[in-house]
């Protein structure tokens, strides 16, 4: 799985969390852990930060 595919999957998971939980966390930090170590990749503050889910 490429980084782009993984980020797309994480964004879909964040959208599901926000749609299912009444009290969903407002912020999400996306971190990548690989052979080079751990690093912060992106920060999702609001629904506007994530792309709209395609139906």
PDBQT receptor file of N, H, CA, C and O in Angstrom, charges set to zero:
ATOM      1  N   UNK A   1       0.856  -1.171   0.000  1.00  0.00    +0.000 N 
ATOM      2  CA  UNK A   1       0.000   0.000   0.000  1.00  0.00    +0.000 C 
ATOM      3  C   UNK A   1       0.902   1.234   0.000  1.00  0.00    +0.000 C 
ATOM      4  O   UNK A   1       1.825   1.347   0.807  1.00  0.00    +0.000 OA
ATOM      5  N   UNK A   2       0.623   2.134  -0.901  1.00  0.00    +0.000 N 
ATOM      6  H   UNK A   2      -0.127   2.042  -1.557  1.00  0.00    +0.000 HD
ATOM      7  CA  UNK A   2       1.411   3.366  -0.974  1.00  0.00    +0.000 C 
ATOM      8  C   UNK A   2       0.951   4.344   0.110  1.00  0.00    +0.000 C 
ATOM      9  O   UNK A   2      -0.099   4.160   0.727  1.00  0.00    +0.000 OA
ATOM     10  N   UNK A   3       1.745   5.372   0.326  1.00  0.00    +0.000 N 
ATOM     11  H   UNK A   3       2.598   5.522  -0.175  1.00  0.00    +0.000 HD
ATOM     12  CA  UNK A   3       1.401   6.390   1.321  1.00  0.00    +0.000 C 
ATOM     13  C   UNK A   3       0.105   7.089   0.929  1.00  0.00    +0.000 C 
ATOM     14  O   UNK A   3      -0.730   7.374   1.787  1.00  0.00    +0.000 OA
ATOM     15  N   UNK A   4      -0.066   7.365  -0.354  1.00  0.00    +0.000 N 
ATOM     16  H   UNK A   4       0.613   7.134  -1.051  1.00  0.00    +0.000 HD
ATOM     17  CA  UNK A   4      -1.283   8.042  -0.817  1.00  0.00    +0.000 C 
ATOM     18  C   UNK A   4      -2.523   7.185  -0.562  1.00  0.00    +0.000 C 
ATOM     19  O   UNK A   4      -3.560   7.701  -0.147  1.00  0.00    +0.000 OA
ATOM     20  N   UNK A   5      -2.417   5.879  -0.809  1.00  0.00    +0.000 N 
ATOM     21  H   UNK A   5      -1.573   5.460  -1.146  1.00  0.00    +0.000 HD
ATOM     22  CA  UNK A   5      -3.543   4.974  -0.550  1.00  0.00    +0.000 C 
ATOM     23  C   UNK A   5      -3.839   4.898   0.942  1.00  0.00    +0.000 C 
ATOM     24  O   UNK A   5      -5.000   4.859   1.348  1.00  0.00    +0.000 OA
ATOM     25  N   UNK A   6      -2.794   4.878   1.752  1.00  0.00    +0.000 N 
ATOM     26  H   UNK A   6      -1.851   4.910   1.422  1.00  0.00    +0.000 HD
ATOM     27  CA  UNK A   6      -2.980   4.811   3.201  1.00  0.00    +0.000 C 
ATOM     28  C   UNK A   6      -3.641   6.084   3.732  1.00  0.00    +0.000 C 
ATOM     29  O   UNK A   6      -4.523   6.010   4.588  1.00  0.00    +0.000 OA
ATOM     30  N   UNK A   7      -3.229   7.237   3.238  1.00  0.00    +0.000 N 
ATOM     31  H   UNK A   7      -2.513   7.297   2.542  1.00  0.00    +0.000 HD
ATOM     32  CA  UNK A   7      -3.823   8.502   3.674  1.00  0.00    +0.000 C 
ATOM     33  C   UNK A   7      -5.284   8.573   3.249  1.00  0.00    +0.000 C 
ATOM     34  O   UNK A   7      -6.128   9.065   3.998  1.00  0.00    +0.000 OA
ATOM     35  N   UNK A   8      -5.584   8.084   2.051  1.00  0.00    +0.000 N 
ATOM     36  H   UNK A   8      -4.899   7.685   1.442  1.00  0.00    +0.000 HD
ATOM     37  CA  UNK A   8      -6.978   8.044   1.590  1.00  0.00    +0.000 C 
ATOM     38  C   UNK A   8      -7.819   7.166   2.512  1.00  0.00    +0.000 C 
ATOM     39  O   UNK A   8      -8.946   7.527   2.854  1.00  0.00    +0.000 OA
ATOM     40  N   UNK A   9      -7.283   6.025   2.915  1.00  0.00    +0.000 N 
ATOM     41  H   UNK A   9      -6.368   5.732   2.638  1.00  0.00    +0.000 HD
ATOM     42  CA  UNK A   9      -7.990   5.130   3.826  1.00  0.00    +0.000 C 
ATOM     43  C   UNK A   9      -8.186   5.781   5.194  1.00  0.00    +0.000 C 
ATOM     44  O   UNK A   9      -9.261   5.670   5.783  1.00  0.00    +0.000 OA
ATOM     45  N   UNK A  10      -7.166   6.450   5.697  1.00  0.00    +0.000 N 
ATOM     46  H   UNK A  10      -6.293   6.539   5.218  1.00  0.00    +0.000 HD
ATOM     47  CA  UNK A  10      -7.279   7.130   6.993  1.00  0.00    +0.000 C 
ATOM     48  C   UNK A  10      -8.333   8.227   6.932  1.00  0.00    +0.000 C 
ATOM     49  O   UNK A  10      -9.113   8.391   7.871  1.00  0.00    +0.000 OA
ATOM     50  N   UNK A  11      -8.365   8.983   5.830  1.00  0.00    +0.000 N 
ATOM     51  H   UNK A  11      -7.732   8.850   5.068  1.00  0.00    +0.000 HD
ATOM     52  CA  UNK A  11      -9.386  10.027   5.682  1.00  0.00    +0.000 C 
ATOM     53  C   UNK A  11     -10.792   9.430   5.687  1.00  0.00    +0.000 C 
ATOM     54  O   UNK A  11     -11.710  10.014   6.264  1.00  0.00    +0.000 OA
ATOM     55  N   UNK A  12     -10.967   8.280   5.053  1.00  0.00    +0.000 N 
ATOM     56  H   UNK A  12     -10.222   7.805   4.584  1.00  0.00    +0.000 HD
ATOM     57  CA  UNK A  12     -12.274   7.608   5.071  1.00  0.00    +0.000 C 
ATOM     58  C   UNK A  12     -12.626   7.161   6.487  1.00  0.00    +0.000 C 
ATOM     59  O   UNK A  12     -13.780   7.264   6.905  1.00  0.00    +0.000 OA
ATOM     60  N   UNK A  13     -11.637   6.668   7.223  1.00  0.00    +0.000 N 
ATOM     61  H   UNK A  13     -10.699   6.585   6.884  1.00  0.00    +0.000 HD
ATOM     62  CA  UNK A  13     -11.879   6.252   8.607  1.00  0.00    +0.000 C 
ATOM     63  C   UNK A  13     -12.260   7.447   9.483  1.00  0.00    +0.000 C 
ATOM     64  O   UNK A  13     -13.151   7.340  10.326  1.00  0.00    +0.000 OA
ATOM     65  N   UNK A  14     -11.592   8.572   9.288  1.00  0.00    +0.000 N 
ATOM     66  H   UNK A  14     -10.868   8.658   8.604  1.00  0.00    +0.000 HD
ATOM     67  CA  UNK A  14     -11.915   9.781  10.052  1.00  0.00    +0.000 C 
ATOM     68  C   UNK A  14     -13.342  10.222   9.757  1.00  0.00    +0.000 C 
ATOM     69  O   UNK A  14     -14.072  10.606  10.671  1.00  0.00    +0.000 OA
ATOM     70  N   UNK A  15     -13.745  10.173   8.498  1.00  0.00    +0.000 N 
ATOM     71  H   UNK A  15     -13.152   9.861   7.756  1.00  0.00    +0.000 HD
ATOM     72  CA  UNK A  15     -15.120  10.540   8.145  1.00  0.00    +0.000 C 
ATOM     73  C   UNK A  15     -16.124   9.599   8.796  1.00  0.00    +0.000 C 
ATOM     74  O   UNK A  15     -17.179  10.048   9.244  1.00  0.00    +0.000 OA
ATOM     75  N   UNK A  16     -15.824   8.309   8.858  1.00  0.00    +0.000 N 
ATOM     76  H   UNK A  16     -14.967   7.945   8.493  1.00  0.00    +0.000 HD
ATOM     77  CA  UNK A  16     -16.720   7.350   9.514  1.00  0.00    +0.000 C 
ATOM     78  C   UNK A  16     -16.815   7.623  11.010  1.00  0.00    +0.000 C 
ATOM     79  O   UNK A  16     -17.902   7.572  11.585  1.00  0.00    +0.000 OA
ATOM     80  N   UNK A  17     -15.690   7.910  11.635  1.00  0.00    +0.000 N 
ATOM     81  H   UNK A  17     -14.807   7.951  11.167  1.00  0.00    +0.000 HD
ATOM     82  CA  UNK A  17     -15.700   8.219  13.070  1.00  0.00    +0.000 C 
ATOM     83  C   UNK A  17     -16.575   9.434  13.336  1.00  0.00    +0.000 C 
ATOM     84  O   UNK A  17     -17.372   9.438  14.275  1.00  0.00    +0.000 OA
ATOM     85  N   UNK A  18     -16.428  10.462  12.511  1.00  0.00    +0.000 N 
ATOM     86  H   UNK A  18     -15.781  10.459  11.749  1.00  0.00    +0.000 HD
ATOM     87  CA  UNK A  18     -17.221  11.679  12.706  1.00  0.00    +0.000 C 
ATOM     88  C   UNK A  18     -18.700  11.447  12.452  1.00  0.00    +0.000 C 
ATOM     89  O   UNK A  18     -19.540  12.096  13.075  1.00  0.00    +0.000 OA
ATOM     90  N   UNK A  19     -19.034  10.534  11.551  1.00  0.00    +0.000 N 
ATOM     91  H   UNK A  19     -18.352  10.007  11.044  1.00  0.00    +0.000 HD
ATOM     92  CA  UNK A  19     -20.447  10.296  11.261  1.00  0.00    +0.000 C 
ATOM     93  C   UNK A  19     -21.098   9.372  12.291  1.00  0.00    +0.000 C 
ATOM     94  O   UNK A  19     -22.310   9.444  12.495  1.00  0.00    +0.000 OA
ATOM     95  N   UNK A  20     -20.324   8.511  12.939  1.00  0.00    +0.000 N 
ATOM     96  H   UNK A  20     -19.339   8.452  12.773  1.00  0.00    +0.000 HD
ATOM     97  CA  UNK A  20     -20.901   7.531  13.861  1.00  0.00    +0.000 C 
ATOM     98  C   UNK A  20     -20.887   7.961  15.319  1.00  0.00    +0.000 C 
ATOM     99  O   UNK A  20     -21.776   7.582  16.082  1.00  0.00    +0.000 OA
ATOM    100  N   UNK A  21     -19.903   8.739  15.714  1.00  0.00    +0.000 N 
ATOM    101  H   UNK A  21     -19.181   9.046  15.095  1.00  0.00    +0.000 HD
ATOM    102  CA  UNK A  21     -19.794   9.122  17.115  1.00  0.00    +0.000 C 
ATOM    103  C   UNK A  21     -20.435  10.482  17.354  1.00  0.00    +0.000 C 
ATOM    104  O   UNK A  21     -20.210  11.433  16.605  1.00  0.00    +0.000 OA
ATOM    105  N   UNK A  22     -21.221  10.556  18.391  1.00  0.00    +0.000 N 
ATOM    106  H   UNK A  22     -21.403   9.784  18.999  1.00  0.00    +0.000 HD
ATOM    107  CA  UNK A  22     -21.864  11.822  18.740  1.00  0.00    +0.000 C 
ATOM    108  C   UNK A  22     -20.810  12.821  19.206  1.00  0.00    +0.000 C 
ATOM    109  O   UNK A  22     -20.846  13.994  18.836  1.00  0.00    +0.000 OA
ATOM    110  N   UNK A  23     -19.888  12.352  20.007  1.00  0.00    +0.000 N 
ATOM    111  H   UNK A  23     -19.859  11.399  20.308  1.00  0.00    +0.000 HD
ATOM    112  CA  UNK A  23     -18.816  13.205  20.513  1.00  0.00    +0.000 C 
ATOM    113  C   UNK A  23     -17.509  12.719  19.889  1.00  0.00    +0.000 C 
ATOM    114  O   UNK A  23     -16.722  12.032  20.541  1.00  0.00    +0.000 OA
ATOM    115  N   UNK A  24     -17.285  13.071  18.644  1.00  0.00    +0.000 N 
ATOM    116  H   UNK A  24     -17.924  13.628  18.114  1.00  0.00    +0.000 HD
ATOM    117  CA  UNK A  24     -16.075  12.663  17.934  1.00  0.00    +0.000 C 
ATOM    118  C   UNK A  24     -14.946  13.641  18.232  1.00  0.00    +0.000 C 
ATOM    119  O   UNK A  24     -15.191  14.830  18.436  1.00  0.00    +0.000 OA
ATOM    120  N   UNK A  25     -13.721  13.152  18.257  1.00  0.00    +0.000 N 
ATOM    121  H   UNK A  25     -13.521  12.186  18.091  1.00  0.00    +0.000 HD
ATOM    122  CA  UNK A  25     -12.595  14.067  18.470  1.00  0.00    +0.000 C 
ATOM    123  C   UNK A  25     -12.537  15.116  17.361  1.00  0.00    +0.000 C 
ATOM    124  O   UNK A  25     -12.743  14.782  16.194  1.00  0.00    +0.000 OA
ATOM    125  N   UNK A  26     -12.264  16.370  17.699  1.00  0.00    +0.000 N 
ATOM    126  H   UNK A  26     -12.097  16.641  18.647  1.00  0.00    +0.000 HD
ATOM    127  CA  UNK A  26     -12.251  17.419  16.672  1.00  0.00    +0.000 C 
ATOM    128  C   UNK A  26     -10.993  17.406  15.811  1.00  0.00    +0.000 C 
ATOM    129  O   UNK A  26     -11.016  17.884  14.676  1.00  0.00    +0.000 OA
ATOM    130  N   UNK A  27      -9.903  16.869  16.333  1.00  0.00    +0.000 N 
ATOM    131  H   UNK A  27      -9.884  16.481  17.254  1.00  0.00    +0.000 HD
ATOM    132  CA  UNK A  27      -8.630  16.906  15.615  1.00  0.00    +0.000 C 
ATOM    133  C   UNK A  27      -8.031  15.507  15.506  1.00  0.00    +0.000 C 
ATOM    134  O   UNK A  27      -8.199  14.673  16.396  1.00  0.00    +0.000 OA
ATOM    135  N   UNK A  28      -7.335  15.269  14.408  1.00  0.00    +0.000 N 
ATOM    136  H   UNK A  28      -7.198  15.947  13.686  1.00  0.00    +0.000 HD
ATOM    137  CA  UNK A  28      -6.651  14.005  14.185  1.00  0.00    +0.000 C 
ATOM    138  C   UNK A  28      -5.251  14.296  13.673  1.00  0.00    +0.000 C 
ATOM    139  O   UNK A  28      -5.066  15.160  12.817  1.00  0.00    +0.000 OA
ATOM    140  N   UNK A  29      -4.272  13.581  14.192  1.00  0.00    +0.000 N 
ATOM    141  H   UNK A  29      -4.422  12.879  14.888  1.00  0.00    +0.000 HD
ATOM    142  CA  UNK A  29      -2.902  13.683  13.702  1.00  0.00    +0.000 C 
ATOM    143  C   UNK A  29      -2.576  12.369  13.010  1.00  0.00    +0.000 C 
ATOM    144  O   UNK A  29      -2.704  11.298  13.602  1.00  0.00    +0.000 OA
ATOM    145  N   UNK A  30      -2.155  12.456  11.757  1.00  0.00    +0.000 N 
ATOM    146  H   UNK A  30      -2.050  13.326  11.276  1.00  0.00    +0.000 HD
ATOM    147  CA  UNK A  30      -1.789  11.267  10.991  1.00  0.00    +0.000 C 
ATOM    148  C   UNK A  30      -0.279  11.118  11.083  1.00  0.00    +0.000 C 
ATOM    149  O   UNK A  30       0.472  12.006  10.680  1.00  0.00    +0.000 OA
ATOM    150  N   UNK A  31       0.154   9.983  11.619  1.00  0.00    +0.000 N 
ATOM    151  H   UNK A  31      -0.457   9.262  11.946  1.00  0.00    +0.000 HD
ATOM    152  CA  UNK A  31       1.582   9.706  11.748  1.00  0.00    +0.000 C 
ATOM    153  C   UNK A  31       1.922   8.473  10.924  1.00  0.00    +0.000 C 
ATOM    154  O   UNK A  31       1.117   7.550  10.805  1.00  0.00    +0.000 OA
ATOM    155  N   UNK A  32       3.107   8.471  10.365  1.00  0.00    +0.000 N 
ATOM    156  H   UNK A  32       3.761   9.221  10.462  1.00  0.00    +0.000 HD
ATOM    157  CA  UNK A  32       3.586   7.341   9.572  1.00  0.00    +0.000 C 
ATOM    158  C   UNK A  32       4.744   6.703  10.320  1.00  0.00    +0.000 C 
ATOM    159  O   UNK A  32       5.666   7.385  10.767  1.00  0.00    +0.000 OA
ATOM    160  N   UNK A  33       4.683   5.383  10.447  1.00  0.00    +0.000 N 
ATOM    161  H   UNK A  33       3.934   4.829  10.083  1.00  0.00    +0.000 HD
ATOM    162  CA  UNK A  33       5.767   4.621  11.048  1.00  0.00    +0.000 C 
ATOM    163  C   UNK A  33       6.256   3.649   9.990  1.00  0.00    +0.000 C 
ATOM    164  O   UNK A  33       5.493   2.813   9.506  1.00  0.00    +0.000 OA
ATOM    165  N   UNK A  34       7.533   3.759   9.630  1.00  0.00    +0.000 N 
ATOM    166  H   UNK A  34       8.153   4.438  10.023  1.00  0.00    +0.000 HD
ATOM    167  CA  UNK A  34       8.114   2.859   8.640  1.00  0.00    +0.000 C 
ATOM    168  C   UNK A  34       9.563   2.559   9.019  1.00  0.00    +0.000 C 
ATOM    169  O   UNK A  34       9.987   2.834  10.141  1.00  0.00    +0.000 OA
ATOM    170  N   UNK A  35      10.314   1.995   8.081  1.00  0.00    +0.000 N 
ATOM    171  H   UNK A  35       9.969   1.771   7.170  1.00  0.00    +0.000 HD
ATOM    172  CA  UNK A  35      11.692   1.602   8.370  1.00  0.00    +0.000 C 
ATOM    173  C   UNK A  35      12.577   2.795   8.721  1.00  0.00    +0.000 C 
ATOM    174  O   UNK A  35      13.621   2.628   9.352  1.00  0.00    +0.000 OA
ATOM    175  N   UNK A  36      12.169   3.984   8.320  1.00  0.00    +0.000 N 
ATOM    176  H   UNK A  36      11.321   4.119   7.808  1.00  0.00    +0.000 HD
ATOM    177  CA  UNK A  36      12.937   5.193   8.602  1.00  0.00    +0.000 C 
ATOM    178  C   UNK A  36      12.580   5.826   9.942  1.00  0.00    +0.000 C 
ATOM    179  O   UNK A  36      13.191   6.818  10.340  1.00  0.00    +0.000 OA
ATOM    180  N   UNK A  37      11.602   5.264  10.638  1.00  0.00    +0.000 N 
ATOM    181  H   UNK A  37      11.106   4.458  10.315  1.00  0.00    +0.000 HD
ATOM    182  CA  UNK A  37      11.183   5.802  11.924  1.00  0.00    +0.000 C 
ATOM    183  C   UNK A  37       9.758   6.314  11.876  1.00  0.00    +0.000 C 
ATOM    184  O   UNK A  37       8.991   5.964  10.980  1.00  0.00    +0.000 OA
ATOM    185  N   UNK A  38       9.411   7.142  12.841  1.00  0.00    +0.000 N 
ATOM    186  H   UNK A  38      10.034   7.427  13.570  1.00  0.00    +0.000 HD
ATOM    187  CA  UNK A  38       8.056   7.698  12.930  1.00  0.00    +0.000 C 
ATOM    188  C   UNK A  38       8.109   9.187  12.620  1.00  0.00    +0.000 C 
ATOM    189  O   UNK A  38       9.043   9.889  13.007  1.00  0.00    +0.000 OA
ATOM    190  N   UNK A  39       7.085   9.649  11.915  1.00  0.00    +0.000 N 
ATOM    191  H   UNK A  39       6.326   9.079  11.601  1.00  0.00    +0.000 HD
ATOM    192  CA  UNK A  39       7.006  11.076  11.597  1.00  0.00    +0.000 C 
ATOM    193  C   UNK A  39       5.545  11.486  11.501  1.00  0.00    +0.000 C 
ATOM    194  O   UNK A  39       4.666  10.679  11.198  1.00  0.00    +0.000 OA
ATOM    195  N   UNK A  40       5.318  12.756  11.766  1.00  0.00    +0.000 N 
ATOM    196  H   UNK A  40       6.032  13.411  12.012  1.00  0.00    +0.000 HD
ATOM    197  CA  UNK A  40       3.973  13.310  11.632  1.00  0.00    +0.000 C 
ATOM    198  C   UNK A  40       3.757  13.659  10.167  1.00  0.00    +0.000 C 
ATOM    199  O   UNK A  40       4.569  14.361   9.564  1.00  0.00    +0.000 OA
ATOM    200  N   UNK A  41       2.661  13.169   9.594  1.00  0.00    +0.000 N 
ATOM    201  H   UNK A  41       2.001  12.599  10.084  1.00  0.00    +0.000 HD
ATOM    202  CA  UNK A  41       2.407  13.380   8.174  1.00  0.00    +0.000 C 
ATOM    203  C   UNK A  41       1.435  14.525   7.924  1.00  0.00    +0.000 C 
ATOM    204  O   UNK A  41       1.688  15.392   7.087  1.00  0.00    +0.000 OA
ATOM    205  N   UNK A  42       0.317  14.526   8.653  1.00  0.00    +0.000 N 
ATOM    206  H   UNK A  42       0.111  13.821   9.333  1.00  0.00    +0.000 HD
ATOM    207  CA  UNK A  42      -0.711  15.542   8.422  1.00  0.00    +0.000 C 
ATOM    208  C   UNK A  42      -1.529  15.728   9.693  1.00  0.00    +0.000 C 
ATOM    209  O   UNK A  42      -1.504  14.903  10.606  1.00  0.00    +0.000 OA
ATOM    210  N   UNK A  43      -2.254  16.840   9.719  1.00  0.00    +0.000 N 
ATOM    211  H   UNK A  43      -2.275  17.511   8.977  1.00  0.00    +0.000 HD
ATOM    212  CA  UNK A  43      -3.128  17.163  10.838  1.00  0.00    +0.000 C 
ATOM    213  C   UNK A  43      -4.476  17.531  10.276  1.00  0.00    +0.000 C 
ATOM    214  O   UNK A  43      -4.585  18.453   9.467  1.00  0.00    +0.000 OA
ATOM    215  N   UNK A  44      -5.514  16.814  10.699  1.00  0.00    +0.000 N 
ATOM    216  H   UNK A  44      -5.425  16.066  11.356  1.00  0.00    +0.000 HD
ATOM    217  CA  UNK A  44      -6.870  17.075  10.228  1.00  0.00    +0.000 C 
ATOM    218  C   UNK A  44      -7.626  17.795  11.332  1.00  0.00    +0.000 C 
ATOM    219  O   UNK A  44      -7.867  17.239  12.403  1.00  0.00    +0.000 OA
ATOM    220  N   UNK A  45      -7.999  19.048  11.055  1.00  0.00    +0.000 N 
ATOM    221  H   UNK A  45      -7.804  19.500  10.184  1.00  0.00    +0.000 HD
ATOM    222  CA  UNK A  45      -8.668  19.862  12.070  1.00  0.00    +0.000 C 
ATOM    223  C   UNK A  45     -10.179  19.767  11.986  1.00  0.00    +0.000 C 
ATOM    224  O   UNK A  45     -10.852  19.714  13.016  1.00  0.00    +0.000 OA
ATOM    225  N   UNK A  46     -10.719  19.746  10.793  1.00  0.00    +0.000 N 
ATOM    226  H   UNK A  46     -10.172  19.790   9.956  1.00  0.00    +0.000 HD
ATOM    227  CA  UNK A  46     -12.169  19.752  10.664  1.00  0.00    +0.000 C 
ATOM    228  C   UNK A  46     -12.574  18.927   9.456  1.00  0.00    +0.000 C 
ATOM    229  O   UNK A  46     -11.725  18.449   8.704  1.00  0.00    +0.000 OA
ATOM    230  N   UNK A  47     -13.863  18.767   9.277  1.00  0.00    +0.000 N 
ATOM    231  H   UNK A  47     -14.553  19.155   9.888  1.00  0.00    +0.000 HD
ATOM    232  CA  UNK A  47     -14.378  18.001   8.150  1.00  0.00    +0.000 C 
ATOM    233  C   UNK A  47     -13.948  18.638   6.835  1.00  0.00    +0.000 C 
ATOM    234  O   UNK A  47     -13.776  17.939   5.836  1.00  0.00    +0.000 OA
ATOM    235  N   UNK A  48     -13.776  19.938   6.824  1.00  0.00    +0.000 N 
ATOM    236  H   UNK A  48     -13.916  20.506   7.635  1.00  0.00    +0.000 HD
ATOM    237  CA  UNK A  48     -13.367  20.631   5.603  1.00  0.00    +0.000 C 
ATOM    238  C   UNK A  48     -11.965  20.227   5.167  1.00  0.00    +0.000 C 
ATOM    239  O   UNK A  48     -11.625  20.361   3.992  1.00  0.00    +0.000 OA
ATOM    240  N   UNK A  49     -11.134  19.727   6.105  1.00  0.00    +0.000 N 
ATOM    241  H   UNK A  49     -11.410  19.618   7.060  1.00  0.00    +0.000 HD
ATOM    242  CA  UNK A  49      -9.777  19.316   5.763  1.00  0.00    +0.000 C 
ATOM    243  C   UNK A  49      -9.737  18.015   4.972  1.00  0.00    +0.000 C 
ATOM    244  O   UNK A  49      -8.803  17.775   4.207  1.00  0.00    +0.000 OA
ATOM    245  N   UNK A  50     -10.750  17.177   5.157  1.00  0.00    +0.000 N 
ATOM    246  H   UNK A  50     -11.509  17.372   5.779  1.00  0.00    +0.000 HD
ATOM    247  CA  UNK A  50     -10.762  15.890   4.476  1.00  0.00    +0.000 C 
ATOM    248  C   UNK A  50     -11.595  15.987   3.217  1.00  0.00    +0.000 C 
ATOM    249  O   UNK A  50     -12.590  16.712   3.188  1.00  0.00    +0.000 OA
ATOM    250  N   UNK A  51     -11.209  15.270   2.179  1.00  0.00    +0.000 N 
ATOM    251  H   UNK A  51     -10.401  14.681   2.202  1.00  0.00    +0.000 HD
ATOM    252  CA  UNK A  51     -12.001  15.308   0.946  1.00  0.00    +0.000 C 
ATOM    253  C   UNK A  51     -13.385  14.708   1.160  1.00  0.00    +0.000 C 
ATOM    254  O   UNK A  51     -13.567  13.842   2.016  1.00  0.00    +0.000 OA
ATOM    255  N   UNK A  52     -14.337  15.159   0.398  1.00  0.00    +0.000 N 
ATOM    256  H   UNK A  52     -14.190  15.862  -0.298  1.00  0.00    +0.000 HD
ATOM    257  CA  UNK A  52     -15.704  14.644   0.507  1.00  0.00    +0.000 C 
ATOM    258  C   UNK A  52     -15.730  13.183   0.092  1.00  0.00    +0.000 C 
ATOM    259  O   UNK A  52     -15.115  12.822  -0.911  1.00  0.00    +0.000 OA
ATOM    260  N   UNK A  53     -16.428  12.330   0.841  1.00  0.00    +0.000 N 
ATOM    261  H   UNK A  53     -16.927  12.624   1.657  1.00  0.00    +0.000 HD
ATOM    262  CA  UNK A  53     -16.495  10.911   0.480  1.00  0.00    +0.000 C 
ATOM    263  C   UNK A  53     -17.242  10.727  -0.832  1.00  0.00    +0.000 C 
ATOM    264  O   UNK A  53     -18.281  11.344  -1.069  1.00  0.00    +0.000 OA
ATOM    265  N   UNK A  54     -16.696   9.874  -1.668  1.00  0.00    +0.000 N 
ATOM    266  H   UNK A  54     -15.852   9.373  -1.475  1.00  0.00    +0.000 HD
ATOM    267  CA  UNK A  54     -17.367   9.596  -2.944  1.00  0.00    +0.000 C 
ATOM    268  C   UNK A  54     -18.319   8.427  -2.768  1.00  0.00    +0.000 C 
ATOM    269  O   UNK A  54     -17.969   7.416  -2.158  1.00  0.00    +0.000 OA
ATOM    270  N   UNK A  55     -19.510   8.566  -3.299  1.00  0.00    +0.000 N 
ATOM    271  H   UNK A  55     -19.794   9.387  -3.795  1.00  0.00    +0.000 HD
ATOM    272  CA  UNK A  55     -20.545   7.546  -3.115  1.00  0.00    +0.000 C 
ATOM    273  C   UNK A  55     -20.485   6.489  -4.175  1.00  0.00    +0.000 C 
ATOM    274  O   UNK A  55     -21.289   5.557  -4.164  1.00  0.00    +0.000 OA
TER     275      UNK A  55
